[in-house]
Amino acid sequence: MSKNVIIIGGGIVGCLSALEFKKKGFDVTIIEKSKIGQESSSAAAGILYPLMPWKYDDTVYEFSLGASKFYSELSKKFLKDFGRDIEFITSGLKLLPPYNEHEVQEWSKKNKTNILKNNNSILIPGVSQLNPKELMLSIKDYLNYMKIKIYENLSVLKMDINNNIINAVYTDDHKKHISDVFVLSAGAWSSIINKKLIRKIKPIRGQIIQYSGKNLKLNNILYSDGMYIFQRKNSSIIVGSTLEDVGFSDQNLDEKIDELDTKAKEILDDLKKCSIEKTWYGFRPGVENNLPIISKDEKYENMFIHSGHYRYGITMAPATTKILMSYF
């Protein structure tokens, strides 16, 4: 008899977890507060690389190593099976001043990473990107194909607990969902469901600008002083992103967008010729040192935490999902 698992949260982390559980023979259900992938996963930029790996714990880079290969293969599958293009391309990342060259060079030697110095910039070849919105639409097709049950626009309100075992969760449509295993992958909202995570995971708002890039050609992802600028396969130019510790607030958006726009045009003068097509924001699950939480819950024997990927949810999810599955 197969076991049941409920994944709370339908972002990239929850979806990849669901797919792996299904492959292991579980009956899988996802409960998502909005739409599959609609929150921070779709709001992400889609750069498959930690922007400054030399500034992070080594684990962040280790969790990122297989991302390009994973999504390259997934891209081919989605194009073949569903006719969807997630716009996976390899752009390389060009680091512009200011940066500490010695720090970058030492990190490169330690990790045996090829970098190319050219005048005042450093190029890291092989860095890839994709379109997160297209990725999550394709993932949803895949979930349906795999016959994974999806409940959207439902929030988990409470749990039915007996002797540190969760028997079921109740959603805001007054329904009870029974399962053997529960996985919390609700991103920035994880601490709302599990109060013990309040000091570990918090929302960090990030805003992004998309410009029309029909008259520009950027070969590389540009990164300078906390800002990235790159061109997608569909020609649009993406600039981001802010890091705003404002809770789940949607106030004062324009001020930060203006700052982002001004700074981007200082880095790339050609952006002055481009019009802004749209802007958006998402709430990242902010954690200390960018290190996600992948563990069995301290109290509940059949709940597991797979959350807190901060800025690199799409990038780290393939590796962290493998760690989660090692419990089963």
Helices and strands as residue ranges (DSSP letters): E 4-8, H 12-23, E 27-31, H 40-43, G 53-55, H 58-64, H 67-82, E 89-90, E 93-95, H 101-111, E 116-118, E 121-124, E 128-129, H 132-145, E 149-151, E 156-162, E 165-171, E 176-178, E 181-184, G 187-189, H 190-193, G 195-197, E 202-211, E 221-224, E 227-231, E 237-240, H 253-267, G 269-273, E 276-286, G 288-290, E 293-296, E 303-307, G 310-312, H 313-325
